[in-house]
């Protein structure tokens, strides 16, 4: 078992934790201070280097700004710090970025049936071109507006798998042209449709088969066309009847493995714009199949190892390089589809829905629809997918230059605001709806090539885009007025610009006075020793060209200065844990106090207004104002302005009403107690023996007061270090006098009344009981049956005596 040690109630483990916490606090604080002033930390030697550190940094061009021993990099600091150090605002270089709109054509407000416009005359995003002048660390905000135009032209290319399993689908697609034209006319009056087909690379998987099989890959009784990779059957056209005719002439082909070569076909459709006939309008690619797909790497099965080059290779409308280049990768397809603003609709059978839904997640602005077994629902599928795709706008940008970042915030319908990655898009947009995007573009530093750059922002699936030209603020305005080989830089060894020397190659020093190879020699070091001592630069700096350059502290706000770096701005006296009491600045270890403050730590205020009593006298005429605080010379008086006299007559009466209302809730001030009587601390005690007694430390007054009911209450009033304290006995002392008689009489009367009531109740109960008993008796009497025979033991009370001598006469 271990022994648990404790010190003053804190165990050893707690002490360790406290120590670690303290260390972490110091480290964090130091780190925060360092990071808090990135300007000084950057050690910038020119104005241009300084302003590239961040938007908070400025450069002081005042030639007299630096103190002795401070390096040139000390001119670069936060703006507020430069002003506090004495640099005039007019001498601080702090350029700001700017922006200019170069092309700002308003979005098109067009109704269906109105005058027909060319696609290039329709505008859905505004503005179209801007130029930004970027300052490092300072974001430039631009606002883009997007509005879905009504009756916007649509190009749709139908790319179909013609392997044998799609035979019944082809029959339904043969009449697709006119039917789809009719349905899409409800959405746009300018619709074009094209058709292409694909099967598989001709070298896969037919390598080992016979030439006859290649000519007719189907069974003997079926007539199929020879396999092909991709065929552009019909260029985009507004003639739906032509679509029906050409598609009606197509024949099914065959394939021996389930995955098809559709990716080859998609790539050619995307990059062969002239052959397909794409316009700068909404571009839809419908990819119809009942199988999976081959992708990059599968070509090795047929001996094809060259990666797809992403270029157009159509000869006589046939893909001519399927045997030469591998299938494209998914990432390659995403890039080309995005570059050419093509939105893809995957019309696939139920079996392959999971596969193509995963593919949809990788291809922006794509949709997946469930194709019926014979493609009979293809028109509804296309219309639904188009509505889904067109109801969402997603912004994407081209590759950003090095050091440039971009953030998006979208303002969508119904006041919905999105940020982060969600800030790039708005959903549920109907035709005619307008949404906006706030975009912040920020540069960190300047590009290495120091030349203008450009980026493009566009909504996915749309041909319109916003071009943004970027230029960078890499030098200060004062750089233009620099004097090369200036005499101010030691015989012309540097360029004097922005208040400091920028030394020529091989020269160092504040005035470029030394060569690099002579920076430190014994003769020069003598000039860096104070009073011929042994310490070079007071051990607070380095001797460069016979001049001390003071080292930097971990805290950028703390600096060494002086000819020998003997001074600093952090070793002055403190008050209330603040350097120079927070009322001055530390220079060479001595506080230089602000106006109306004095003392070694600037903690003595010369402002006597804090010593004014209510009678407008300094310290009530009973004290002396020292450093903004009264020192009472009359021992009976105390308080901040020597106005409190606890032992003076009338003190008890003065506080009676407030003590009464706070302790007992009675008295004249009971309704305004909280407002008028909060100036002292109230402490209740049980009896008079518990009241405090007078001490030497502070005066105390014992008080005895009577309330309106002739009850006495006892309390003490004292002022302890400006804190007013009242101790009060919590119970009142009330004498038994005439006032008690009505109370007693009332009690007696109450008792008598209660007794009478009880007596009446008892009497009532007795009457009820007697009447019940009498009624019972009467009932029994009536029910009794009396016997008329003589009682054998009955003896009459009459005695008859017969006279024997009586003869009856």
Secondary structure, DSSP 8 states (H G I E B T S, - for coil): -----EETTEEHHHHHHHHHHHHHHHHHHHHHHHHHTHHHHTT--SHHHHHTT-TTEEEE--TT-S-TT--GGGGEEEHHHHHHTT--GGGEE----EEEEEE--------TTS----GGG---EE--EEEEEE-TT--EEEEEEEE--TT--EEEEEEEE-SGGGHHHHHHHTTHHHHHHHHHTTT-S-EEEEEEEE---TTSS-TTS-HHHHH--S-TTS------SEEEEEEEES-HHHHHHHHHT------SSSSB-HHHHHHHHHH-HHHHT--SSEEEEEEEESS-B--TTGGGGGT--B-------EETTEE--TTTB----HHHHHHHHHHTTEEEEEEE-GGGHHHHHHHHHHSSSEEEEE--TTSTTHHHHHHHHHHHHHT-EEEEE----TTEEEEEEEE-GGG-EEEGGGGGEE-S--TT-EEEEEEEEEE-S--TT-S-EEEEEEETT-S--EEEEEEE--S-GGGGG-BTT-TTTTTT-EEEETTEEEE-TTEESTTS-EEGGGSS-HHHHHTTBGGG-S-BGGGTEEEETTEEEE-B-SSTT-BEESTTS-EESS-S-EETTEEGGGSEEEETTEEEE-TTEESTTS-EE--GGGGB-TTSSBGGGSEEEETTEEEE-STT-BSTTS-B-TTSTTHHHHHHHHHHHHHHS-STTTTSHHHHS-SSEEEEESSGGGS----SSS-EEEEEEE-TTSEEEEEEEEEETTEEEEEEESS-EE---THHHHHHHHHHHHHHHHHHHHHHHHHHHHHHHHHHHHHHHHHHHHT-----S--TT---S------TT----
